[in-house]
Amino acid sequence: MRARRTAAAAVLVLAAVALTAGCAKDDGPAATPSSMSPSGYAEMQEKVAGAESAIGQADKDAAQGEDAAQGEDR
């Protein structure tokens, strides 16, 4: 059983090495994410952050509304 696990681990390591070697660029290290981002990416990140903030506020408001509704039922 231990030999099977060792063999399976070896296969996974070899697959990872093969994928890394096959996908690596020939012209040096990979570009930084900021240089690879499409135009308008920063603006989209700001919009996502704003939407997440609005969702968080809506969750807080909903929780407060539920608390108030439960208080009225008592």
PEGI-V752637 format. One record per pair of residues at least 6 apart in sequence whose C-alpha atoms are under 8 Angstrom apart, sorted by the first residue. I is the first residue (numbers start at 1). J is the second residue. Records with the same first field share a line. If there is no record, write none. Layout:
I=J + J
This chain:
24=30
